[in-house]
Amino acid sequence: MLKLAEPLFEKLYGKFSFDPAQTDRPDAAINVYKPHKRFGRKAGPFRIGIEITTVDKGQDLAYLNDEKYGRDRVIAQTMDVLENGFDSVRPIKKAEIDIQDSYIYDGAISKKIKYQSYLEYGTYREIILLCFSDVVATDTVVFKEHLEGSTDYLLSKAQFPFDAVVFASLRQGNPVRVYRKGNPRLSPPAPSNYSGVTETVVHGPTMRFDQTYSLREIMSNEPLITRRQPKPAS
């Protein structure tokens, strides 16, 4: 995750190195040894503390990342492909996830109470939040024209104490600074057609190198492994 955000950190702060000794409270830190010119010509080295968190919902992660539940069906599907040449047109897992205006904000705001203790615990010029998602991409119209602005506005409205929030996608696109405490967004973004959209996350079946597949067809089918149903109350 830190490596993914490395080019943006350098653009924001200057030449730096990661501090391998910093692993908790906050999760990481960088030592800026050649500050960006925006800090002034005489600026000396400084440290940036980094807290890291996902913004994806726990129930979605539990379903998508569970490798035990339904493992027998995955093995059977894979063996059908490798031994019998029977290609499956069903994805292994598929999740329809609502991306509300507050999707990134909801994941970030839970870290609000951490800021003051981190500030007192270490010597940092800034403490920032690096949040990430397996669901939301940063190179989409939805993100650029709506979600980025709504996140900035909601964090500004909440007077989020971290000096900045950087959002990184594990799906697609480059990391983006979505909030800066020193430059809060005071007005909400204009109404958008992209408010409350749905993202489809699909884990595809085993595929052979010498075959052509219709990803659209695979994505449209029911998954091999559905979400676990909650146990009935006793």
Phi, psi and omega in degrees: 000314179298320179296324180297322182272356186306313180298323179290320177302317180294322178295324183279323190242333183117192180291135185209170172227149176285145177266104183294342182278343182269109183228356182204144176052062358275186188288336183201171176205154173238145176256110181274111184260344175225085186300150175301150184298340179293343178275356180104152183295329184262010181296133178267177179301151177207169181248147174239122176274144185228119171264142185236134179205153171274152174254358180287149184286145184301321182291328177289317179295322180299320180287310187289330185260357180285111182264356180267313182294121180082011183299325180297324179288325178294316179298316180297318179296317180296317180294326177298323180286311187286322185263326186248351180072020180268102181283139179264142176253013178254132175292157177291313178220151176212129180231129173264113188243124178286129178252089179283168179306328186263017187302308180286319180303314182301323179284329183280319189296336180296343180268000185305318185289347182282336192302310187297318180293325177293322180297321181280335187281326185228176179256098184232141173286321176219154171236122185240163177249125174255108179247155186216167182210143171270357188249310186272128175264154182260356182255022180257159176297323180302314181289310188292322186262354181219299190295323180298314181290320180293325177295314179301314182296314182295319178292322178296316180298324180277000183051051181302125191283337180299144185293332178201158173234123176252131179249129180237138178258130173274358182264307185189142175101163182274154175300150183223137171280115186259355181201140173223120184302324182286351180220067185293150176269118188267345180234146181290157176294159179297151177307141188224151175285353185262008179285128177072039177279174180238134175254137178257121178252124185235133168258110187286165178283173174295133182234148178269147182294331187264016181239156176253134184235152174262101180296327179297319179295316180299316182294334183278346184271161178291144182285157176295321181241116178267172178296146175296138177276137180298144180291138179296143180294138182276000000 
